[in-house]
Amino acid sequence: MQKLTNKEEEIMQIIWKLKKAFVKDVMAEIKDDQPHYNTLSTIIRNLEEKGFVSHNAYGNTHQYFPVVQIEEYREKFMNTAIENYFNSSYKNLVSFFAEEDKISAEELREILEIIEKKH
C-alpha cells in the first residue's frame, strides 16, 4: 500500500466519510483552502491509480467509493509511524503522549482496563 500525500489523505478522509461521492460532493466538504475543481478531480484520479478508490460511471461523471477501508490504512499508517518514530515500541509511543501531556492518567487507566479485559 502506497503512502498518501497530506492532500490525498485529506480527500480520502472525506471519501471514507461519504462512502460514495462525486467530485462536487467532495468539494462541498472542503472548508479551508478549497482546490480548483480540476485539481481535486486529478487528486481523486491519482487515488484511483494508487488503488484507494474506484468509481461507477454515470455518463461523463464518476461516483467514487473507497476500495481501501479506513481501518486498513490506519493500521498500516500506525505501524509505519511506530516503527519509524518509536523504535517499533508501543511503550515508547504511549510514553511520548504522556510526556507531552496528550494523555491523562485516567485515560491510561482506561487503556489498562481494555488490555486486561482482553487477557
C-alpha atoms as a printed R data frame, in Angstrom:
    type eleno elety resid chain resno       x       y       z
1   ATOM     1    CA   MET     A     1   0.000   0.000   0.000
2   ATOM     2    CA   GLN     A     2   1.435   3.344  -1.049
3   ATOM     3    CA   LYS     A     3   1.780   6.286   1.315
4   ATOM     4    CA   LEU     A     4  -0.626   9.100   0.593
5   ATOM     5    CA   THR     A     5   0.306  12.754   0.451
6   ATOM     6    CA   ASN     A     6  -1.289  15.025   3.070
7   ATOM     7    CA   LYS     A     7  -3.782  16.336   0.487
8   ATOM     8    CA   GLU     A     8  -4.631  12.806  -0.682
9   ATOM     9    CA   GLU     A     9  -5.192  11.758   2.943
10  ATOM    10    CA   GLU     A    10  -7.492  14.736   3.456
11  ATOM    11    CA   ILE     A    11  -9.516  13.761   0.376
12  ATOM    12    CA   MET     A    12  -9.616  10.088   1.432
13  ATOM    13    CA   GLN     A    13 -10.970  11.122   4.855
14  ATOM    14    CA   ILE     A    14 -13.858  12.799   3.033
15  ATOM    15    CA   ILE     A    15 -14.486   9.832   0.727
16  ATOM    16    CA   TRP     A    16 -14.419   7.425   3.699
17  ATOM    17    CA   LYS     A    17 -16.913   9.660   5.487
18  ATOM    18    CA   LEU     A    18 -19.261   9.983   2.490
19  ATOM    19    CA   LYS     A    19 -18.827   6.348   1.337
20  ATOM    20    CA   LYS     A    20 -19.818   7.352  -2.242
21  ATOM    21    CA   ALA     A    21 -19.144  10.752  -3.749
22  ATOM    22    CA   PHE     A    22 -18.932  12.736  -6.937
23  ATOM    23    CA   VAL     A    23 -16.116  15.310  -7.163
24  ATOM    24    CA   LYS     A    24 -18.626  18.081  -6.357
25  ATOM    25    CA   ASP     A    25 -19.635  16.237  -3.160
26  ATOM    26    CA   VAL     A    26 -16.008  16.066  -2.036
27  ATOM    27    CA   MET     A    27 -15.546  19.743  -2.940
28  ATOM    28    CA   ALA     A    28 -18.523  20.691  -0.755
29  ATOM    29    CA   GLU     A    29 -16.861  19.041   2.268
30  ATOM    30    CA   ILE     A    30 -13.620  21.033   1.975
31  ATOM    31    CA   LYS     A    31 -13.940  24.059   4.218
32  ATOM    32    CA   ASP     A    32 -10.499  25.699   4.021
33  ATOM    33    CA   ASP     A    33  -8.183  26.208   1.069
34  ATOM    34    CA   GLN     A    34 -10.563  24.727  -1.497
35  ATOM    35    CA   PRO     A    35  -8.694  23.486  -4.581
36  ATOM    36    CA   HIS     A    36  -9.873  24.135  -8.119
37  ATOM    37    CA   TYR     A    37 -12.377  21.516  -9.330
38  ATOM    38    CA   ASN     A    38  -9.916  20.129 -11.906
39  ATOM    39    CA   THR     A    39  -7.158  19.863  -9.288
40  ATOM    40    CA   LEU     A    40  -9.477  17.946  -6.965
41  ATOM    41    CA   SER     A    41 -10.536  15.685  -9.830
42  ATOM    42    CA   THR     A    42  -6.861  14.946 -10.560
43  ATOM    43    CA   ILE     A    43  -6.182  14.119  -6.894
44  ATOM    44    CA   ILE     A    44  -9.105  11.692  -6.862
45  ATOM    45    CA   ARG     A    45  -7.941  10.057 -10.106
46  ATOM    46    CA   ASN     A    46  -4.472   9.682  -8.512
47  ATOM    47    CA   LEU     A    47  -6.141   7.966  -5.549
48  ATOM    48    CA   GLU     A    48  -7.782   5.620  -8.030
49  ATOM    49    CA   GLU     A    49  -4.427   4.885  -9.715
50  ATOM    50    CA   LYS     A    50  -2.954   4.106  -6.291
51  ATOM    51    CA   GLY     A    51  -5.805   1.645  -5.661
52  ATOM    52    CA   PHE     A    52  -7.544   3.567  -2.877
53  ATOM    53    CA   VAL     A    53 -10.771   4.375  -4.713
54  ATOM    54    CA   SER     A    54 -12.741   3.108  -7.663
55  ATOM    55    CA   HIS     A    55 -15.731   4.557  -9.474
56  ATOM    56    CA   ASN     A    56 -19.071   3.921 -11.066
57  ATOM    57    CA   ALA     A    57 -19.577   5.843 -14.294
58  ATOM    58    CA   TYR     A    58 -22.829   7.699 -14.948
59  ATOM    59    CA   GLY     A    59 -22.403   9.145 -18.413
60  ATOM    60    CA   ASN     A    60 -19.454  11.514 -18.234
61  ATOM    61    CA   THR     A    61 -19.480  11.746 -14.431
62  ATOM    62    CA   HIS     A    62 -17.907   9.355 -11.959
63  ATOM    63    CA   GLN     A    63 -19.070   8.489  -8.487
64  ATOM    64    CA   TYR     A    64 -16.100   7.418  -6.391
65  ATOM    65    CA   PHE     A    65 -16.056   4.987  -3.474
66  ATOM    66    CA   PRO     A    66 -13.259   3.692  -1.226
67  ATOM    67    CA   VAL     A    67 -11.602   0.390  -2.043
68  ATOM    68    CA   VAL     A    68  -9.156   0.572   0.881
69  ATOM    69    CA   GLN     A    69 -11.042   0.832   4.157
70  ATOM    70    CA   ILE     A    70 -10.023   3.397   6.765
71  ATOM    71    CA   GLU     A    71  -9.177   0.676   9.310
72  ATOM    72    CA   GLU     A    72  -6.750  -0.956   6.866
73  ATOM    73    CA   TYR     A    73  -4.998   2.356   6.123
74  ATOM    74    CA   ARG     A    74  -4.938   3.355   9.799
75  ATOM    75    CA   GLU     A    75  -3.253   0.067  10.751
76  ATOM    76    CA   LYS     A    76  -0.604   0.462   8.037
77  ATOM    77    CA   PHE     A    77  -0.047   4.141   8.893
78  ATOM    78    CA   MET     A    78   0.219   3.497  12.635
79  ATOM    79    CA   ASN     A    79   2.546   0.522  12.215
80  ATOM    80    CA   THR     A    80   4.828   2.576   9.966
81  ATOM    81    CA   ALA     A    81   4.785   5.579  12.338
82  ATOM    82    CA   ILE     A    82   5.529   3.415  15.390
83  ATOM    83    CA   GLU     A    83   8.322   1.644  13.513
84  ATOM    84    CA   ASN     A    84   9.870   4.876  12.166
85  ATOM    85    CA   TYR     A    85   9.446   7.201  15.158
86  ATOM    86    CA   PHE     A    86   9.196   4.990  18.242
87  ATOM    87    CA   ASN     A    87  11.645   2.138  17.517
88  ATOM    88    CA   SER     A    88   8.711  -0.250  16.992
89  ATOM    89    CA   SER     A    89   7.766   0.220  20.653
90  ATOM    90    CA   TYR     A    90   4.193   0.888  21.746
91  ATOM    91    CA   LYS     A    91   5.593   1.699  25.178
92  ATOM    92    CA   ASN     A    92   7.659   4.499  23.609
93  ATOM    93    CA   LEU     A    93   4.543   5.739  21.803
94  ATOM    94    CA   VAL     A    94   2.450   5.903  24.977
95  ATOM    95    CA   SER     A    95   5.341   7.448  26.916
96  ATOM    96    CA   PHE     A    96   5.650  10.148  24.271
97  ATOM    97    CA   PHE     A    97   1.987  11.105  24.665
98  ATOM    98    CA   ALA     A    98   2.243  11.016  28.452
99  ATOM    99    CA   GLU     A    99   5.329  13.250  28.467
100 ATOM   100    CA   GLU     A   100   3.660  15.698  26.073
101 ATOM   101    CA   ASP     A   101   0.544  15.852  28.315
102 ATOM   102    CA   LYS     A   102  -1.544  14.425  25.468
103 ATOM   103    CA   ILE     A   103  -2.898  11.561  27.546
104 ATOM   104    CA   SER     A   104  -4.137  11.635  31.124
105 ATOM   105    CA   ALA     A   105  -3.648   9.131  33.937
106 ATOM   106    CA   GLU     A   106  -7.384   8.412  33.724
107 ATOM   107    CA   GLU     A   107  -7.081   7.596  30.017
108 ATOM   108    CA   LEU     A   108  -4.109   5.344  30.749
109 ATOM   109    CA   ARG     A   109  -6.185   3.505  33.381
110 ATOM   110    CA   GLU     A   110  -8.935   3.033  30.765
111 ATOM   111    CA   ILE     A   111  -6.371   1.611  28.334
112 ATOM   112    CA   LEU     A   112  -5.117  -0.785  31.030
113 ATOM   113    CA   GLU     A   113  -8.691  -1.949  31.639
114 ATOM   114    CA   ILE     A   114  -9.127  -2.638  27.924
115 ATOM   115    CA   ILE     A   115  -5.868  -4.635  27.867
116 ATOM   116    CA   GLU     A   116  -6.782  -6.590  30.996
117 ATOM   117    CA   LYS     A   117 -10.240  -7.476  29.637
118 ATOM   118    CA   LYS     A   118  -8.634  -8.933  26.503
119 ATOM   119    CA   HIS     A   119  -6.417 -11.282  28.540
